[in-house]
């Protein structure tokens, strides 16, 4: 599976472990947002090696930080899917 905009990922390395959504991709890096510590307008740059991809995709058009927080919270407390490798 390939990293692309709107894909839900889990950060597995660094200070910011947890679920994020990919806002942008660039070479071996992705830009992640979670709506709380990392807003959609100021995403975190992270090496693609330090994330685990999932199968869940999110439509980012008309997405707000509040909606993103709610969606990620529902996903993380729901079934802990591990897709990806």
Beta strands, then each sheet from edge to edge (+ up, - down):
strand 1: 7-11
strand 2: 18-26
strand 3: 29-33
strand 4: 44-47
strand 5: 51-57
sheet 1: 4+ 3- 2+ 1- 5+
end
